[in-house]
Amino acid sequence: MTYSEEPVNGKDDAEGLLDEVLEESVEDAPDLGAFEMTPEPEYTEILDNVHEDGNLTDSVVVPSVETLDDDIIEYVPPVEVKEEGTTIPPKEAKEAPQSPPAPKKSHKWQYIALFTALLLIIGGSFAVIYLSFGGEIYTSDNKVAVIYVQGVMLTGNLPSGFGYATSEDVCNSLREAAADEGVKAIVLRVNSGGGSPAAAEEIITEIENVQAQGIPVVVSMGDVAASAAYHISAPADLILANPSTITGSIGVIGVYTNRSEYYDNEGIDFYISKSGEFKDMGGDWRGLTSEEKEYADTVVLKVYDLFITSVAEHRNMTKSEVKDIADGRVYIAVEAKEIGLIDDFGNLYDAIDAAAELGGIEGEPSVYYINRPSLSSILFGSEETFSTDSVEQLVSYYKESPVGTIVE
């Protein structure tokens, strides 16, 4: 092996190699037209230094530019001035702060109100059912039925609570009580000044039918139980009243109206075609004749005789004894007890207890109110179909009878 005698100059070789690399890179570079590739000043300076020193390095390190903290200027964004003189960042000024989302509306109270309404409806329904059974929602074998006789007594059918005690309503109540096997006794709560003798007789018939079935009847008098009201009280097995209750008034009255003078003044004339002398007796277009007055007295006395006979039979008195006190006068209960028209003093609850004892009920009786005006009768009964005017029209047949009115 032979070696070249020429000295090896590493610097010249490095420079030649670098020139070749640069020359080849220029030849291989694409034509960029008007664009001129110019190295960055810092890189050019570094390469020049490499050429001057004649030393090649495997890599060229570009020193990083370090910035001192003292040289950093804090960036303060521009601010915007409000009218009030306060400052807010521009971002906040441009974008209004978003309010937090509204909380979801709660339906809690609506649910509570609905639940309360349902409870009231259910409770009201149970109350109606409870009252419709007279205060008892279970079957009892020890019941005392209470039946009200309140207001003017007359025949017909009107629900209680309108100031009239109709024979049909009272009789239906008596029949209902008698049909109930659990009813051992009945209390008639009487508060009436009297009325039609025929209505009294219908009620007495049903009272006697009830007693025939072995069910005792006790009368409890309220403020007043006079005339026809006393007539229906007399058949009871026991009569209780408050010391100042007004009772008695045993008697009969016939009422005939004469409006002939009014008709004459108004120019109203009547032509009466009749089949008999007494057929238009009691018509208000004229007064009674002497014969008619005598006949009217006879009718009243006959009804009166029926009245005192009934009282005498049911109160264990003679007709003569009844006549002595039956001149139409009223008595307070203190006097009525002395003359034998009532048995003892007591209120409604005393009468219920006495009825329970007569009926053989041991312990506390179950009270069954049959025809007492109540919420159930107003809601489900026929009372809601009546008004004061309609009731007056229904009873006008009695008050404005063309043949007069007989009242006990």
ABEGO torsion letter per residue (X at the ends): XBBBABBBBAAAAAAAAAAAAAAAAAAABBBAEABBBBBBAAAAAAAAAAAAAGBBBABBBBBBBBBBAAABBBBBBBBBBBAAGBBBBAAAAABBBBBBBBBBBBAAAAAAAAAAAAAAAAAAAAAAAAAAAGGBABBBABBBBBBBBBEBBBBEBBBBGAGBBBAAAAAAAAAAAAABAABABBBBBBBBAEEBAAAAAAAAAAAAAAAAAGBBBBBBBBABBBEAAAAAAAABABBBBBAABBBEGBEBBBBBBBAAAAAAAAGBBBBBBBABAAAABGBAABBBBAAAAAAAAAAAAAAAAAAAAAAAAAAGBBAAAAAAABAGBBBBAAAAAAAGABABBEBAAAAAAAAAAAAGBBEBBBBBBAABBBAAAAAABAAAABBAAAAAAAAAAAAABAAEBBBX
